Amino acid sequence: ELISMKSPMYDNVFMLDNNREPMCTISLKKARWYVRKGIAEWSSFMEHGNQSSDDGLEEAKCIKLLFEPSGGNYQNTGTPENLYLKSAKQNVCVACGSTDHHMRHYIVPYAYRSLLPDQYKTHMSHDIVILCPECHVSCEKLSKAKMKSMENALRDDLSKEVGIENAFCSPVVDDAELHHVRSCAIALARWRG
């Protein structure tokens, strides 16, 4: 409970262009920013098209932009990316369906993400999924094992490339003299303590 998110990850506020066509879903915080800056206004929009509320459908939270957006491919309705951006997301664990105590899980680990080009580091909301703590622990164990496996394979490939057997087998370079100095320091610390 202490490590879970304090509020839902998905607020599902629809962003509409000035023709009232849905562009994407955004967070409530981002929607409030657009409104506060005076570049959008709160609007009503039925989730299933412009139908009357007599149908029993709830009106979705949405903002309408007050300018013509440039670029973007939000009008390409058939692309998977576009469908993802426009769809309302559920605040449930993607592994087990649990509705309580969610955590964000990054599919691409930070250790790898930091090495990627900028275009792959920013605005990748579909790289983040919701997991419950139990599923998060299981997923992290599998991720760590996969990372270790990839690291070992890379070390083997580098050893073959250099032509020295086990040249890169250990992530730590063993220095006998430094090991002796460290052992003496530990012994001295224990003797004084």
RANORUR-V374882 format. One record per residue. N is the residue number from 1. RES is the residue in three letters. PHI is phi in whole degrees, -180 to 180 (* if undefined). Layout:
BEGIN
n=<N,N>
res=<RES,RES>
phi=<PHI,PHI>
END
This chain:
BEGIN
n=<1,2,3,4,5,6,7,8,9,10,11,12,13,14,15,16,17,18,19,20,21,22,23,24,25,26,27,28,29,30,31,32,33,34,35,36,37,38,39,40,41,42,43,44,45,46,47,48,49,50,51,52,53,54,55,56,57,58,59,60,61,62,63,64,65,66,67,68,69,70,71,72,73,74,75,76,77,78,79,80,81,82,83,84,85,86,87,88,89,90,91,92,93,94,95,96,97,98,99,100,101,102,103,104,105,106,107,108,109,110,111,112,113,114,115,116,117,118,119,120,121,122,123,124,125,126,127,128,129,130,131,132,133,134,135,136,137,138,139,140,141,142,143,144,145,146,147,148,149,150,151,152,153,154,155,156,157,158,159,160,161,162,163,164,165,166,167,168,169,170,171,172,173,174,175,176,177,178,179,180,181,182,183,184,185,186,187,188,189,190,191,192,193>
res=<GLU,LEU,ILE,SER,MET,LYS,SER,PRO,MET,TYR,ASP,ASN,VAL,PHE,MET,LEU,ASP,ASN,ASN,ARG,GLU,PRO,MET,CYS,THR,ILE,SER,LEU,LYS,LYS,ALA,ARG,TRP,TYR,VAL,ARG,LYS,GLY,ILE,ALA,GLU,TRP,SER,SER,PHE,MET,GLU,HIS,GLY,ASN,GLN,SER,SER,ASP,ASP,GLY,LEU,GLU,GLU,ALA,LYS,CYS,ILE,LYS,LEU,LEU,PHE,GLU,PRO,SER,GLY,GLY,ASN,TYR,GLN,ASN,THR,GLY,THR,PRO,GLU,ASN,LEU,TYR,LEU,LYS,SER,ALA,LYS,GLN,ASN,VAL,CYS,VAL,ALA,CYS,GLY,SER,THR,ASP,HIS,HIS,MET,ARG,HIS,TYR,ILE,VAL,PRO,TYR,ALA,TYR,ARG,SER,LEU,LEU,PRO,ASP,GLN,TYR,LYS,THR,HIS,MET,SER,HIS,ASP,ILE,VAL,ILE,LEU,CYS,PRO,GLU,CYS,HIS,VAL,SER,CYS,GLU,LYS,LEU,SER,LYS,ALA,LYS,MET,LYS,SER,MET,GLU,ASN,ALA,LEU,ARG,ASP,ASP,LEU,SER,LYS,GLU,VAL,GLY,ILE,GLU,ASN,ALA,PHE,CYS,SER,PRO,VAL,VAL,ASP,ASP,ALA,GLU,LEU,HIS,HIS,VAL,ARG,SER,CYS,ALA,ILE,ALA,LEU,ALA,ARG,TRP,ARG,GLY>
phi=<*,-69,-99,-81,-66,-78,-137,-60,-72,-107,-92,54,-88,-80,-101,-108,-78,-72,-99,69,-91,-66,-103,-171,-109,-135,-79,-63,-61,-68,-62,-63,-63,-58,-67,-62,-77,79,-108,-153,-137,-66,-144,-111,-159,-76,-59,-109,98,-84,-106,-76,-75,-68,-75,83,-85,-79,-75,-82,-72,-158,-123,-115,-68,-100,-142,-85,-68,-102,66,74,-120,-68,-86,-78,-68,-87,-75,-59,-59,-67,-62,-63,-63,-88,-84,-75,-105,-93,-92,-135,-63,-73,-92,-118,86,-59,-106,-117,51,-86,-134,-80,-128,-91,-64,-90,-59,-57,-57,-91,-59,-64,-92,-79,-63,-53,-61,-99,-93,-109,55,-112,-63,-79,-89,-109,-126,-97,-133,-79,-56,-65,-68,-63,-62,-61,-66,-64,-61,-65,-63,-62,-63,-65,-63,-64,-62,-65,-63,-64,-63,-65,-61,-62,-62,-66,-62,-67,-65,-77,89,-116,-65,58,-64,-120,-73,-114,-72,-113,-85,-84,-121,-59,-67,-65,-63,-65,-62,-63,-61,-64,-64,-66,-62,-64,-63,-69,-66,-75,-78>
END
